[in-house]
Amino acid sequence: MTAPEEAPRRQLTGQCLCGAVRYAVADEFVYALNCHCANCRRATGSAFKPFAGIERHKLAITQGEDRLLVFGERDAGDMHCGHCGSLLYSIVREGMYAHVTLGTLVDAPAIRPSAHIFVGSKAPWFTITDALPQYDEHVEPPAED
Protein backbone atom coordinates (compact mmCIF):
# COMPACT_ATOMS: atom_id res chain seq x y z
CA MET A 1 0.00 0.00 0.00
CA THR A 2 1.38 3.39 -0.89
CA ALA A 3 1.34 6.35 1.47
CA PRO A 4 -1.31 8.94 0.70
CA GLU A 5 0.02 12.01 -1.04
CA GLU A 6 0.43 15.03 1.14
CA ALA A 7 -2.17 17.66 0.29
CA PRO A 8 -0.66 20.72 -1.34
CA ARG A 9 -0.34 23.65 1.02
CA ARG A 10 -2.76 26.45 0.33
CA GLN A 11 -1.03 29.68 -0.61
CA LEU A 12 -2.57 33.06 0.05
CA THR A 13 -1.75 36.23 -1.81
CA GLY A 14 -1.51 39.75 -0.49
CA GLN A 15 -0.62 43.18 -1.72
CA CYS A 16 -0.31 46.84 -0.84
CA LEU A 17 -2.91 49.47 -1.77
CA CYS A 18 -1.26 50.44 -5.06
CA GLY A 19 -0.27 46.88 -6.05
CA ALA A 20 3.45 47.64 -6.38
CA VAL A 21 4.36 45.07 -3.71
CA ARG A 22 2.79 41.61 -3.68
CA TYR A 23 3.46 38.58 -1.53
CA ALA A 24 2.56 34.92 -1.08
CA VAL A 25 2.16 33.27 2.30
CA ALA A 26 1.24 29.77 3.37
CA ASP A 27 -2.18 29.50 5.00
CA GLU A 28 -0.48 28.04 8.06
CA PHE A 29 -0.66 30.90 10.53
CA VAL A 30 0.19 29.96 14.11
CA TYR A 31 -1.78 32.74 15.84
CA ALA A 32 -3.83 35.83 15.05
CA LEU A 33 -4.51 38.83 17.30
CA ASN A 34 -5.89 42.37 17.23
CA CYS A 35 -3.25 44.81 18.52
CA HIS A 36 -4.44 48.11 19.99
CA CYS A 37 -1.03 49.61 20.87
CA ALA A 38 -0.32 53.19 19.82
CA ASN A 39 2.36 52.14 17.31
CA CYS A 40 0.02 49.75 15.49
CA ARG A 41 -2.71 52.41 15.44
CA ARG A 42 -0.28 54.94 13.94
CA ALA A 43 1.13 52.47 11.40
CA THR A 44 -2.33 51.49 10.13
CA GLY A 45 -4.30 54.68 10.72
CA SER A 46 -6.94 52.53 12.38
CA ALA A 47 -8.23 51.64 15.85
CA PHE A 48 -6.19 48.43 15.88
CA LYS A 49 -4.07 46.16 13.69
CA PRO A 50 -5.42 42.68 12.98
CA PHE A 51 -2.45 40.43 12.22
CA ALA A 52 -1.52 36.78 11.92
CA GLY A 53 1.84 35.32 12.89
CA ILE A 54 3.73 32.82 10.78
CA GLU A 55 7.27 31.52 10.49
CA ARG A 56 9.17 34.01 8.36
CA HIS A 57 10.31 31.49 5.76
CA LYS A 58 6.65 30.84 4.81
CA LEU A 59 6.25 34.40 3.48
CA ALA A 60 7.76 35.50 0.15
CA ILE A 61 7.67 38.76 -1.76
CA THR A 62 6.55 37.92 -5.30
CA GLN A 63 6.69 41.41 -6.78
CA GLY A 64 8.24 44.73 -5.83
CA GLU A 65 10.85 43.69 -3.28
CA ASP A 66 12.86 46.72 -4.41
CA ARG A 67 9.83 48.87 -3.46
CA LEU A 68 9.84 47.77 0.20
CA LEU A 69 10.37 50.52 2.74
CA VAL A 70 11.78 49.13 5.99
CA PHE A 71 10.90 51.00 9.18
CA GLY A 72 13.41 49.66 11.69
CA GLU A 73 15.56 46.80 10.44
CA ARG A 74 14.91 43.89 8.06
CA ASP A 75 15.12 41.46 11.00
CA ALA A 76 13.11 43.57 13.44
CA GLY A 77 10.89 46.09 11.71
CA ASP A 78 7.84 46.99 9.72
CA MET A 79 7.73 46.42 5.96
CA HIS A 80 5.78 49.02 4.01
CA CYS A 81 5.28 49.70 0.33
CA GLY A 82 7.62 52.55 -0.47
CA HIS A 83 5.12 53.98 -2.95
CA CYS A 84 1.72 53.95 -1.20
CA GLY A 85 2.91 53.35 2.39
CA SER A 86 0.77 50.28 3.17
CA LEU A 87 2.01 48.30 6.15
CA LEU A 88 2.33 44.74 4.81
CA TYR A 89 3.99 42.85 7.65
CA SER A 90 6.33 43.14 10.61
CA ILE A 91 9.34 40.97 11.38
CA VAL A 92 9.32 39.98 15.06
CA ARG A 93 10.45 37.39 17.59
CA GLU A 94 14.17 37.69 16.85
CA GLY A 95 13.56 37.70 13.10
CA MET A 96 11.89 34.28 13.09
CA TYR A 97 8.25 35.32 12.57
CA ALA A 98 6.29 37.65 10.33
CA HIS A 99 3.14 39.39 11.54
CA VAL A 100 1.12 39.72 8.35
CA THR A 101 -1.47 42.50 8.42
CA LEU A 102 -4.72 40.71 7.67
CA GLY A 103 -6.09 43.70 5.75
CA THR A 104 -3.46 43.27 3.03
CA LEU A 105 -4.46 39.69 2.22
CA VAL A 106 -6.34 39.22 -1.05
CA ASP A 107 -7.39 35.71 -0.04
CA ALA A 108 -9.18 34.86 3.22
CA PRO A 109 -7.02 32.95 5.71
CA ALA A 110 -8.32 29.98 7.68
CA ILE A 111 -7.36 31.64 10.99
CA ARG A 112 -9.26 34.40 12.78
CA PRO A 113 -8.00 36.70 15.56
CA SER A 114 -8.40 35.03 18.96
CA ALA A 115 -7.84 38.00 21.31
CA HIS A 116 -7.26 41.75 21.66
CA ILE A 117 -3.86 42.83 23.01
CA PHE A 118 -2.66 46.16 24.43
CA VAL A 119 -6.24 47.06 25.31
CA GLY A 120 -4.82 49.10 28.19
CA SER A 121 -3.65 51.66 25.63
CA LYS A 122 -6.44 51.35 23.06
CA ALA A 123 -7.96 54.41 21.39
CA PRO A 124 -10.44 55.96 23.84
CA TRP A 125 -12.90 56.61 21.00
CA PHE A 126 -13.11 52.92 20.05
CA THR A 127 -15.32 50.36 21.81
CA ILE A 128 -14.55 46.65 21.48
CA THR A 129 -17.88 44.93 20.91
CA ASP A 130 -16.92 41.29 20.32
CA ALA A 131 -16.50 38.57 22.93
CA LEU A 132 -12.80 37.85 22.32
CA PRO A 133 -10.53 37.89 25.38
CA GLN A 134 -8.91 41.26 26.11
CA TYR A 135 -5.41 41.75 27.53
CA ASP A 136 -4.07 45.06 28.84
CA GLU A 137 -0.64 44.35 27.42
CA HIS A 138 1.16 41.76 25.33
CA VAL A 139 0.22 38.10 25.44
CA GLU A 140 2.89 35.59 24.44
CA PRO A 141 1.86 33.90 21.19
CA PRO A 142 2.44 30.17 20.95
CA ALA A 143 5.78 28.96 19.63
CA GLU A 144 6.12 26.71 16.62
CA ASP A 145 5.52 23.05 17.44
C-alpha positions in Angstrom: 0.0 0.0 0.0 1.4 3.4 -0.9 1.3 6.3 1.5 -1.3 8.9 0.7 0.0 12.0 -1.0 0.4 15.0 1.1 -2.2 17.7 0.3 -0.7 20.7 -1.3 -0.3 23.6 1.0 -2.8 26.5 0.3 -1.0 29.7 -0.6 -2.6 33.1 0.0 -1.8 36.2 -1.8 -1.5 39.8 -0.5 -0.6 43.2 -1.7 -0.3 46.8 -0.8 -2.9 49.5 -1.8 -1.3 50.4 -5.1 -0.3 46.9 -6.0 3.5 47.6 -6.4 4.4 45.1 -3.7 2.8 41.6 -3.7 3.5 38.6 -1.5 2.6 34.9 -1.1 2.2 33.3 2.3 1.2 29.8 3.4 -2.2 29.5 5.0 -0.5 28.0 8.1 -0.7 30.9 10.5 0.2 30.0 14.1 -1.8 32.7 15.8 -3.8 35.8 15.1 -4.5 38.8 17.3 -5.9 42.4 17.2 -3.3 44.8 18.5 -4.4 48.1 20.0 -1.0 49.6 20.9 -0.3 53.2 19.8 2.4 52.1 17.3 0.0 49.7 15.5 -2.7 52.4 15.4 -0.3 54.9 13.9 1.1 52.5 11.4 -2.3 51.5 10.1 -4.3 54.7 10.7 -6.9 52.5 12.4 -8.2 51.6 15.9 -6.2 48.4 15.9 -4.1 46.2 13.7 -5.4 42.7 13.0 -2.5 40.4 12.2 -1.5 36.8 11.9 1.8 35.3 12.9 3.7 32.8 10.8 7.3 31.5 10.5 9.2 34.0 8.4 10.3 31.5 5.8 6.6 30.8 4.8 6.3 34.4 3.5 7.8 35.5 0.1 7.7 38.8 -1.8 6.6 37.9 -5.3 6.7 41.4 -6.8 8.2 44.7 -5.8 10.9 43.7 -3.3 12.9 46.7 -4.4 9.8 48.9 -3.5 9.8 47.8 0.2 10.4 50.5 2.7 11.8 49.1 6.0 10.9 51.0 9.2 13.4 49.7 11.7 15.6 46.8 10.4 14.9 43.9 8.1 15.1 41.5 11.0 13.1 43.6 13.4 10.9 46.1 11.7 7.8 47.0 9.7 7.7 46.4 6.0 5.8 49.0 4.0 5.3 49.7 0.3 7.6 52.6 -0.5 5.1 54.0 -3.0 1.7 53.9 -1.2 2.9 53.4 2.4 0.8 50.3 3.2 2.0 48.3 6.2 2.3 44.7 4.8 4.0 42.8 7.6 6.3 43.1 10.6 9.3 41.0 11.4 9.3 40.0 15.1 10.4 37.4 17.6 14.2 37.7 16.8 13.6 37.7 13.1 11.9 34.3 13.1 8.2 35.3 12.6 6.3 37.7 10.3 3.1 39.4 11.5 1.1 39.7 8.4 -1.5 42.5 8.4 -4.7 40.7 7.7 -6.1 43.7 5.8 -3.5 43.3 3.0 -4.5 39.7 2.2 -6.3 39.2 -1.1 -7.4 35.7 0.0 -9.2 34.9 3.2 -7.0 32.9 5.7 -8.3 30.0 7.7 -7.4 31.6 11.0 -9.3 34.4 12.8 -8.0 36.7 15.6 -8.4 35.0 19.0 -7.8 38.0 21.3 -7.3 41.7 21.7 -3.9 42.8 23.0 -2.7 46.2 24.4 -6.2 47.1 25.3 -4.8 49.1 28.2 -3.7 51.7 25.6 -6.4 51.4 23.1 -8.0 54.4 21.4 -10.4 56.0 23.8 -12.9 56.6 21.0 -13.1 52.9 20.0 -15.3 50.4 21.8 -14.6 46.7 21.5 -17.9 44.9 20.9 -16.9 41.3 20.3 -16.5 38.6 22.9 -12.8 37.9 22.3 -10.5 37.9 25.4 -8.9 41.3 26.1 -5.4 41.7 27.5 -4.1 45.1 28.8 -0.6 44.3 27.4 1.2 41.8 25.3 0.2 38.1 25.4 2.9 35.6 24.4 1.9 33.9 21.2 2.4 30.2 20.9 5.8 29.0 19.6 6.1 26.7 16.6 5.5 23.0 17.4 
